Amino acid sequence: MPAISPPAKILLTGASGYLGTYVVKDLLKRSYIVVGTVRSASKGDELIKLFSQYGDRISYVIVEDMAAPNAFDPIIKEGDFDGVAHTASPISHSSGSTPDTIIRPAVDGTLNLLNSIKAYGSSVKRFILTSSCGAAQQSEKGNNETTWNERILKVYEDKGADSGHPVLYLASKILAEKAAIKFVQENSGEIGFDLVSVLPAWILGAPIFPAESLTQLTSTNVVLRMIAQPRSESELDKDAFLIIHAADVAALHGEAFGRPDAAGHRIIAAATDGTWQGFYDALNDEPAFSGVPKGNIGSNGRPDVGCEGWDNSYAKEILGREFIGLKQTIRETEDYYRSKGWSFFTKQLSFIVR
């Protein structure tokens, strides 16, 4: 497909969320016209206020339940969109997750949107799906655009609703992405758009949407909560989290719209695989954050950017610059949490968000 160049019109699902707002910002800075889907008028109004400097290039439509049949039909019929980015996905790090609350909305929401575009979106040239590095992780090394996390699917197949939230969440990403690929392959003669998947690692960075409580944040809570827990000496040099800054994930979405050669790629959006010690050192560097475990200061041998277990070469190529490194990413995130009084490293935070 040809490049989708500004001022092309983009539909972005999940526009008011943590990653969604970063993608909105990136697209607007590139001079695209953005229509974001939100679940309520209040969320939409917040979005317009957040990006008011861009005037009528940002607007919103309400989709209360993306898994509802024909949920996107009226939007696609009237939108005359050039591209669609589907970042919306059910996510909650909760023990109460079930296939009906995680997997069904992810798969059905993706297929609903694709079917609406097939029926009414003849102007759409590219569909970008936000998946997850977890969908491609087959082992500690050798993960790339062609690999799939079949182990997670096997656990889900065997245990179903008893799989637990982490498995259900990853299964939802895998199954939604596989469903999208199958849809595009089976309908290639009837549709005028191609597919690009963006597979982010754990996403960090200071939120730019107006978060009012910790419960509105997910990946950042998990990472910071785990780093705040002291580790044994034998654990310090072990892999902790594969991470990427939200701004880099957003930029990869923006670049993917503008590059014809991105078609069919599963873009590995991963910047660095930090060790526990690496995160401790970054946070203890001057000016140090109080309350952070120290481990063996200075013993981390990992670079600030780099993940040897993953082939992210295409992501680096289209980004055209170095990824934002571990130190800046984790310090920016923790600084935001401290500004809100939410730090997991401080004694006054006596509860744990799950």
C-alpha angles and dihedrals in degrees: 000000000000120000116277102229130189134299084040117132117249129192110211121190120207090025097158096052132097097271094026094063090051090052091048090052093049094048093047091050087054088054097250121146108242130201110186128199117225134173097235143018090247091058090047093050089051089053093051091048092049092054100029091131089072094060117197094355087087124058138145144223127200122243108172096182118016091189092061113107113268091001093148100037099099092044095052092042093057101029106076089203125184095199141009128211115194108200097145115108135150109260134168128143092224136135088224095069118128134178088258093056098040115018103034096051092046096051098035093045091053094047092044090056093045092049091049091052091048091052102038110006105081090147094059112106102173138028116198116196122197106220128157140258084237088070090062101038110116098155143340090283138023097046114153145141092294100050127095133197096242091160091068091048090052091052090049091047091052100040105025112180090005092063094099130236101286091053093044092050094049091044089054091055093046095046094045092051093046090049091052093049091048091048093053092046094048094045099039092121094051104042132068099207137079132214133245123178123204113202111196126194118220103322119226137167134104111300115246095196117086101266112188099182142016090253089071090063126070122164093035091052093052095048097045094043091053094045090051090063112089115242132213117254091253090059099049097090095042123107111272109174137348102223145179134183115253090233090060092049089051092048091053089055090050094047091047091060092054100047121078090197092061091080112121095008124135096209112213102220100193126130108176142353103219126197122224088255090050091057092044092051093048092052094042093051113110123311083039124204111236121242097025116137111251104204109174100336114224096011095109110113099185123109120244089247127031142082113200095188092062134061102222094155096123091049090052090047096054094038088060094204140056118288117254104267133241095256097054093040098051095038092050090050094048092045089056091050091050091050088057095043091245103116116143089207096063124086095228090068098081099167134071123224112221 
